[in-house]
Structures are given as structure tokens and as C-alpha cells.
């Protein structure tokens, strides 16, 4: 199904209902529909079909209409954030060879600094463009559900950004499956945390189109002051959040629950990285009647492919499961011999189904490397995505995440998973966050951490839980660990400190 089908259905069923809210402004589903057609007209009059359209913007109420308008014109969007370094923005734009850039007012100055020879349109002029319905209808009829909807650039291990190309069908299948699985309906109010150029943002943008619910876009500044954040959730009567784990952790680190609780929250989804058990236990204790769900999935499989519903009566002290596959997805583990891994045997997590991305933009070699024929199937063509993540299936039937393949090292003759060290360190009360890296030249495991624990306390604690060859020789305390735009720890910045 095309994303434009969801747009039209939402307009028919929920025309006057509020779809999106940011600060004190709102848009109804009919507003979103009309603005989308205005944007589509602007693009159709200035671009051929199936072309990349760059969107450079901060969080903005009209972003859904910009994305949908680009889709209606049978083009695809490339979302970029102004928080990216200027050199990275320019690198991505040059790589896509885009001829059109759409910017919000606050991003225009940055757009002017970029070496870009194409056309620059503002969001305001796009949404106020005269609508030519016949032109848009003609373009929309040419859309295949397998056509690209967007290209989201992620950081590559080589330092070069990778553009993940995702189809209409993958996104519509994901949001409808998500809504059915967790009974998301028109009465839900979503509180958006993720940047709208980030993969986690697609739930908050497209779930309203699927079921008629409302999304409230939350200002980034609120997340540095959790008390104000929780007040906002209460004011807006937010019922559901899909946040990165770092955002949930921060609320606990700043003890916000001592002052205020989210009164209307009943569904909490978290993703992006492992949520430390001590923070999860705080959330489940404070909101015992809420549903907590751990999500797993890279950008290449459209947001998430597995989920685990937390048992609020359990105080988790071990690795939290990533659970089981969503409907219409197959998630399994292949060992080093290329065979299906046995129970509790660690191997690479692989995924198949129409959730798979179309590949990497203008990078056929990397696409062939990661999107491959299922080695367990010799009977017919079945593409799988090799995630590069290590995991295993437990005796309880759940999948467990063990870290990255490229985060596994050979040290002192032993195979060491650095993520296991991080999980152990994070159990110490004086630790907020941690990141383990390996200096291969010097054969030294280095631990970067934030919190008030001393190096001596950490070493003593780890000697009680890990073998000696896994104890970091170098410990570096920081006020805060550097973060990427998506909230994950910026490992490359930390590596530069070697």
C-alpha cells in the first residue's frame, strides 16, 4: 500500500480531528491533506518523478505535509537536521545530486552556506502554493507501493554516511502492524521525542494517518528539564510515547518522579539502545499499570522488527529480551557456520520480510553485502538483511541482543563482547552511562563513563562479575558522554581520544 492511500483514508474518516500539534498550533487531517497537495504541486511543477528532495528543517508542524507532498508528487524525501555539521549536510546533498531543497525559516541561513546550485524553497511557500489537483492526481497514479518513500542517512562504520532507501509499502505495513499489535486507535495521543529526520520519527508521523490518533511534537528543550517535560505530557494528556532509551534514562537520572508523574501515560515504547534495568525498574515502579515495550530494529528494516512486553512484576537485573518478531517478519539467528543457531547459541541476527529496505542509495556494493539470499533457503529467492548484531534465542523463546559484531574483539586470546562489559558496569549505582572501546594498537580496553563512581569502585565491582581479561585497563570519567543526533553514544568521538 502507498502512504498516499493512508493520507486519503485519514482525510475521509477524520477530516476535522486534530492530527498534529506543536506548541500552541494544530493541524487537522484535512489541513494536512490540503497542505500536502499544495506541496505536491510545487514539486511536480519543478521536478521530474522519482527524484530525491532534500528537507532541511528543525522540528516543525508542517513537516508531515512536506513529506507527504513529496510522496504525492512521486518523488522521495531526504530528511536532514540542522544539528548536523555543515560538512556532513553538504556531503549528503552532493551525494544525492538533489535539485530541490526545502527548508524551514530557521534553516535558511544554513542552506545559504551550502554549496548547492539547485532550487531552494521555504516550507511556507510550499504549503501556500496553488493546488493543481489534476497534476497531482496524474503523478500519484504513477506511484508503485515499491517506490522509495524516503532515504535516511545513517552513520557508516567507515565514516561515510549510508543512505537507507525505504519503500511506501514497508512503512505502511509497519505502522498498520504496530497499530494492530498494540491496539493504537483514534483516541491515542502520541508524545513525539524523536527528531523527524530520524527513523524513530516515522511512527509519530504516520500512525495518525493509519488510525486517526494525534501526535504532539515535543520541543527538544523539554528533555533537558524533565519536570517541564512531564508537565507538558500532562497538559496535552499524552497517552503513548515511543522514545529512545536515553530519554527515559535521563528522566530517572534527574529524579523527576520525586516531583511529578505522567498522569495519562499508559503505553511506553523504547528503542535505540539497551535501557538499563535500574532505570526500567524505576519506570515500572512509578507507572505499574502502564504497558512497557522494548523494541529492536535497525533503520534497514523500517523502525523495528521485534518487541518484548515487559512484565512489570519482574525486577529485571539481566539482559532484557528484544522479544519476538512482529507479524509478517521473520527474525532469526545464523551462527558462524552459516546454519540456524541452536538455543542459547550466539550468532548474527537476520531479518526477512517486506520490512526490508530497498538497499543503500547509490551503493550497490554495500547493498549486496548486507542484503543477501537466505543461506538456509536454496529453493527460491528470499532476501534477508544481515544486521551485524549479535544475539541468541533463549529457552523462553525470546530473542536476546548481545551487541555488535564489530564491537566484538579478540583480547589476550579471548573473544570479548564489549557490550557485556557495559552491561556489567551499568549495574553499579554510581554509573549513569558507559561505553567500552578497544585500542587495538595498544591492546587496551578503555571504559568511558559518566556518574560519580570512582575508578577504584568500578574495578572492584567488575572483578566480582567479569573474568580478569575483560576488566578495562583504562577508565575515563566524563561529565556526559557525547551523543549522536539520534540519542546514541557517539563512539567515533570517543575513539578520537585514544
C-alpha positions in Angstrom: 0.0 0.0 0.0 1.2 3.5 -0.7 1.5 6.1 2.0 -0.8 8.4 0.0 -3.6 5.9 0.5 -3.3 6.3 4.2 -3.4 10.1 3.7 -6.6 10.0 1.7 -8.3 7.5 4.0 -7.5 9.6 7.1 -8.9 12.7 5.4 -12.2 10.9 4.6 -12.6 9.4 8.1 -11.1 12.1 10.4 -11.2 15.3 8.4 -11.9 17.7 11.3 -9.9 15.9 14.0 -6.5 17.2 15.1 -3.7 15.3 13.6 -0.6 17.2 14.7 0.1 19.7 17.4 3.3 21.7 18.1 3.4 24.3 20.8 0.1 26.0 20.5 -0.6 25.3 16.9 -2.6 22.4 15.4 -3.4 20.9 12.1 -6.5 18.8 11.3 -6.3 15.8 9.0 -8.0 17.9 6.3 -5.3 20.6 6.8 -2.6 18.1 6.4 -4.3 16.7 3.2 -4.6 20.2 1.6 -1.1 21.3 2.5 0.2 18.0 1.1 -1.4 18.7 -2.2 0.0 22.2 -2.3 3.5 20.8 -1.6 3.0 18.1 -4.3 2.0 20.8 -6.8 5.1 22.8 -6.1 7.4 19.7 -6.5 5.5 18.4 -9.6 6.0 21.8 -11.3 9.7 21.9 -10.6 11.0 18.3 -10.7 10.7 15.1 -12.6 9.3 12.0 -10.9 11.4 9.6 -8.7 13.9 12.3 -7.7 15.3 13.0 -4.2 14.0 16.1 -2.5 16.1 17.3 0.5 14.3 18.6 3.5 16.4 20.6 5.9 14.5 21.6 9.0 14.2 21.6 12.7 11.0 20.2 14.3 8.1 21.8 12.5 4.4 21.4 12.5 4.3 21.2 8.7 6.9 18.5 8.2 4.4 15.7 7.8 2.7 17.7 4.9 6.1 18.3 3.3 7.0 14.6 3.4 3.5 13.6 2.2 3.5 16.2 -0.6 6.9 14.9 -1.8 5.4 11.4 -1.8 2.3 12.6 -3.7 4.5 14.0 -6.4 6.0 10.6 -6.9 9.4 11.7 -5.5 11.1 10.8 -2.3 12.4 12.8 0.6 15.8 13.0 2.2 15.4 14.5 5.7 18.4 16.3 7.2 18.8 18.1 10.5 20.4 21.5 11.0 22.1 20.0 14.0 24.4 18.0 11.6 27.8 19.5 10.9 27.7 21.7 7.8 30.2 19.5 6.1 28.0 16.4 6.5 24.9 18.2 5.2 26.8 19.3 2.2 28.3 15.8 1.7 24.9 14.2 1.7 23.3 16.7 -0.6 26.1 16.4 -3.1 25.9 12.7 -2.9 22.2 12.6 -3.6 22.5 15.1 -6.5 19.3 16.6 -5.4 18.0 19.6 -7.4 15.5 20.8 -4.8 16.0 21.7 -1.1 13.1 22.6 1.1 14.0 24.5 4.3 12.1 26.0 7.2 12.7 29.6 8.1 15.3 28.8 10.8 17.3 26.7 8.4 17.6 29.2 5.5 20.8 30.7 6.7 22.4 27.2 6.8 21.0 26.4 3.4 22.7 29.6 2.0 26.1 28.4 3.3 25.9 25.1 1.4 27.5 24.8 -2.0 24.1 24.0 -3.6 23.2 25.0 -7.2 19.6 23.8 -7.1 16.4 25.5 -6.1 15.7 26.3 -2.5 12.1 26.6 -1.4 10.8 27.5 2.0 8.2 25.4 3.8 5.9 28.4 3.9 5.9 28.9 0.1 5.4 25.2 -0.4 2.3 24.8 1.8 0.8 28.0 0.4 1.4 27.0 -3.2 -1.7 26.9 -5.5 -3.1 23.4 -5.8 -3.3 21.8 -9.2 -5.3 18.7 -8.4 -5.2 17.1 -11.9 -1.4 17.4 -12.0 -1.0 15.8 -8.6 -3.5 13.0 -9.4 -1.6 12.2 -12.5 1.7 12.0 -10.6 0.1 9.9 -7.8 -1.2 7.3 -10.3 2.4 6.5 -11.3 3.4 5.6 -7.7 4.1 2.0 -7.0 4.0 0.8 -3.5 7.6 -0.5 -4.0 8.7 3.1 -4.9 11.0 4.9 -2.4 9.3 7.0 0.2 12.5 8.3 1.8 16.2 8.0 2.2 17.5 8.3 5.7 21.2 8.6 6.1 22.9 6.7 9.0 26.5 6.8 10.1 28.7 4.1 8.5 31.5 2.2 10.2 33.9 3.7 7.5 32.8 7.2 8.5 30.9 7.6 5.2 27.1 8.1 5.7 24.8 5.3 4.3 21.5 6.3 2.7 18.9 3.7 3.6 16.1 3.6 0.9 12.7 2.6 2.2 9.5 2.0 0.2 5.9 3.1 0.7 4.8 -0.4 1.4 7.4 -1.1 4.1 6.2 2.0 6.0 2.5 1.4 5.6 2.9 -2.2 6.6 4.9 -1.2 9.7 2.5 1.4 11.1 -0.6 -0.7 10.5 1.1 -3.7 12.1 2.3 -1.6 15.0 -1.2 -0.2 15.5 -2.9 -3.6 15.4 -0.3 -5.2 17.7 -0.7 -2.6 20.4 -4.3 -1.5 19.8 -3.4 2.0 18.9 -6.6 3.8 18.0 -8.0 7.2 17.2 -8.2 8.1 20.9 -4.4 7.8 21.5 -2.3 11.0 21.9 1.3 10.4 21.0 4.1 12.4 22.5 6.9 12.7 19.9 10.5 12.8 21.1 12.5 11.6 18.1 13.8 14.2 15.5 11.6 14.0 12.4 14.6 13.2 10.2 15.3 10.1 12.3 13.9 6.6 11.7 12.0 6.5 15.1 10.0 9.6 13.9 8.1 7.6 11.3 5.8 6.2 14.0 4.8 9.6 15.2 4.3 10.9 11.6 2.4 8.0 10.0 0.5 6.4 12.9 -2.1 9.2 12.9 -2.7 8.6 9.2 -3.3 4.9 9.9 -5.7 5.1 12.8 -6.7 8.8 13.3 -4.8 9.4 16.5 -3.0 12.7 17.4 0.7 13.4 17.7 2.0 16.2 19.9 5.5 17.3 18.8 7.6 18.0 21.9 10.3 20.6 21.9 13.8 19.3 22.3 14.5 21.7 25.2 11.9 20.0 27.3 14.1 16.8 27.5 16.8 18.7 29.4 14.2 19.6 32.0 12.2 16.5 32.7 9.8 18.3 35.2 8.7 20.6 32.4 8.5 17.6 30.1 6.2 15.7 32.4 4.1 18.8 32.9 3.7 19.0 29.1 2.7 15.4 28.9 0.0 16.0 31.5 -1.2 19.2 29.9 -1.5 17.5 26.5 -3.0 14.3 28.1 -0.4 12.2 26.2 -1.2 8.5 26.4 1.6 6.9 24.4 5.3 7.6 23.9 7.8 6.0 21.6 11.1 7.3 22.9 14.8 6.3 22.6 16.1 4.7 25.8 18.4 7.6 26.6 15.3 9.9 27.0 13.7 7.5 29.6 17.1 7.1 31.4 17.6 10.9 31.7 14.2 11.3 33.5 15.5 8.8 36.1 18.9 10.3 36.4 17.4 13.7 37.2 14.9 12.2 39.8 11.9 13.8 38.1 9.5 11.2 39.6 10.0 12.7 43.0 8.3 15.8 41.8 5.7 14.7 39.2 4.3 11.8 37.3 2.8 11.5 33.8 -0.9 11.1 34.7 -2.2 9.8 31.4 0.6 7.6 30.1 -0.5 4.0 29.5 1.8 2.8 26.7 5.6 3.4 26.8 7.7 2.1 23.9 11.5 2.4 24.0 14.2 1.7 21.4 17.5 2.8 20.0 19.8 1.2 22.6 19.6 -1.1 25.7 17.6 0.5 28.5 19.5 -0.2 31.7 17.5 -2.4 34.1 17.8 0.1 37.0 16.0 2.8 35.0 13.4 0.4 33.6 12.6 -0.7 37.2 12.1 2.9 38.2 9.6 3.5 35.4 7.7 0.3 36.0 7.5 1.0 39.8 6.2 4.6 39.2 3.7 3.6 36.5 2.8 0.0 37.5 -0.3 -0.1 35.3 1.3 1.0 32.1 2.4 -1.2 29.2 6.2 -1.1 28.6 7.6 -2.5 25.4 11.2 -2.9 24.3 11.7 -2.5 20.6 14.6 -3.7 18.4 15.4 -3.0 14.8 17.9 -1.1 12.6 16.9 1.5 10.0 17.3 -1.1 7.3 14.2 -3.0 8.4 11.9 0.1 8.9 12.0 1.1 12.5 11.6 -2.1 14.5 11.2 -5.8 13.8 10.8 -7.4 17.3 9.2 -6.4 20.5 9.1 -7.5 24.1 6.3 -6.6 26.5 7.8 -6.1 29.9 6.4 -7.9 32.9 6.0 -5.1 35.4 6.2 -7.5 38.4 9.7 -8.6 37.5 12.7 -6.5 38.6 15.0 -7.0 35.6 18.6 -7.5 36.5 19.8 -9.2 33.4 19.7 -8.6 29.7 16.2 -7.5 28.7 14.8 -9.6 25.8 14.2 -8.0 22.4 11.3 -10.5 22.2 9.6 -11.9 19.2 9.1 -10.8 15.6 6.2 -8.6 14.5 3.7 -10.2 12.3 4.8 -10.6 8.6 8.5 -10.5 9.6 11.0 -13.4 10.2 13.8 -12.7 12.6 16.3 -15.5 13.3 20.0 -16.1 14.3 22.6 -17.6 12.0 25.8 -19.0 13.5 29.4 -18.7 12.2 28.9 -21.8 10.1 26.0 -20.3 8.2 23.5 -22.5 10.0 20.5 -21.8 12.1 21.8 -21.2 15.6 20.7 -23.5 18.4 19.0 -22.3 21.5 21.3 -20.0 23.5 23.9 -20.1 20.7 25.1 -16.6 19.8 25.1 -15.6 16.1 24.1 -12.8 13.8 20.6 -11.6 13.9 19.0 -11.7 10.4 15.6 -10.4 9.2 13.4 -11.1 6.2 10.0 -9.8 5.0 8.7 -6.8 3.2 10.0 -4.6 6.1 13.4 -4.7 4.4 14.7 -1.5 2.9 15.3 -1.4 -0.9 19.0 -1.1 -0.1 21.6 1.7 0.1 21.3 4.8 -2.1 23.8 4.7 -4.9 25.8 2.0 -3.1 25.2 -1.4 -4.8 28.3 -3.0 -3.3 27.2 -2.3 0.3 23.7 -3.4 -0.6 24.9 -6.7 -1.9 27.0 -7.2 1.2 24.2 -6.7 3.7 21.0 -7.7 1.7 21.7 -11.4 0.7 20.0 -14.6 -0.2 18.9 -16.5 2.9 21.6 -19.2 3.2 19.1 -21.5 4.8 16.8 -21.4 1.7 18.0 -22.9 -1.5 14.5 -23.3 -3.1 13.6 -19.8 -4.1 14.7 -16.2 -3.8 14.4 -14.8 -0.3 16.4 -11.8 0.6 17.5 -11.3 4.2 19.2 -8.3 5.9 22.3 -9.2 7.9 22.0 -6.8 10.8 25.6 -7.1 12.1 24.1 -7.5 15.5 24.8 -10.5 17.7 22.0 -12.3 19.6 20.6 -15.6 20.6 17.2 -17.2 21.2 16.7 -18.1 24.8 15.0 -21.2 26.3 12.0 -18.9 26.9 11.6 -18.4 23.1 12.6 -14.8 23.2 15.4 -13.2 21.2 18.2 -11.5 23.2 20.6 -8.8 21.9 24.3 -9.2 22.7 25.9 -6.3 20.9 27.5 -5.5 17.6 29.7 -7.9 15.6 32.1 -5.0 15.1 32.1 -4.5 18.8 33.4 -8.0 19.4 37.2 -8.1 19.9 40.0 -10.6 20.4 41.9 -9.7 23.6 44.5 -11.8 25.4 43.5 -14.8 23.4 39.8 -14.4 24.3 36.8 -13.3 22.4 35.3 -10.4 24.2 32.0 -8.6 23.6 32.4 -5.0 24.8 28.7 -4.6 25.2 28.8 -7.3 28.0 31.3 -5.1 29.9 29.0 -2.1 29.5 26.0 -4.1 30.8 28.0 -5.0 33.9 29.3 -1.5 34.5 25.8 -0.1 34.3 24.6 -2.2 37.2 26.7 -0.1 39.5 24.6 2.6 41.2 27.2 5.3 40.7 27.1 4.9 36.9 24.8 6.9 34.6 26.2 5.8 31.2 29.1 3.8 29.9 30.9 2.9 26.7 33.7 0.4 26.1 36.1 0.8 23.3 39.2 -1.2 22.3 42.5 0.3 21.3 43.8 -2.4 19.0 47.3 -0.9 18.6 47.9 -0.9 22.4 45.7 -3.9 23.2 43.8 -1.8 25.8 40.1 -1.9 26.7 39.1 1.6 27.7 35.9 2.4 29.6 34.3 5.9 29.2 31.6 6.6 31.8 29.6 9.3 33.5 28.5 9.3 37.1 30.0 9.7 40.5 31.6 6.2 40.8 35.4 6.2 41.2 37.7 4.1 39.1 38.5 2.0 42.1 34.9 1.3 42.8 34.3 0.3 39.2 37.3 -2.0 39.0 36.4 -3.7 42.3 32.8 -4.2 41.2 33.9 -5.6 37.8 36.3 -8.1 39.4 33.3 -9.6 41.1 31.3 -10.1 37.9 33.7 -10.5 35.0 36.9 -12.5 34.2 40.2 -10.6 34.6 40.8 -10.4 30.8 37.6 -8.3 30.4 38.4 -5.7 33.1 39.2 -2.4 31.4 42.7 -1.2 32.0 41.9 2.5 31.3 38.9 4.3 32.8 37.9 7.8 31.7 35.3 9.7 33.6 33.3 12.4 31.8 30.5 14.7 32.8 28.4 13.5 29.9 29.2 11.0 27.1 29.0 12.6 23.6 25.8 11.8 21.7 24.7 11.4 18.1 21.7 13.2 16.8 19.6 10.1 17.4 20.5 9.9 21.1 23.0 7.1 20.9 26.5 7.4 22.2 29.0 8.9 19.7 31.6 6.2 19.7 33.7 7.8 16.9 34.2 10.9 19.0 35.3 8.8 21.9 37.7 6.8 19.7 39.4 10.1 18.7 40.6 10.4 22.4 42.8 7.3 22.0 
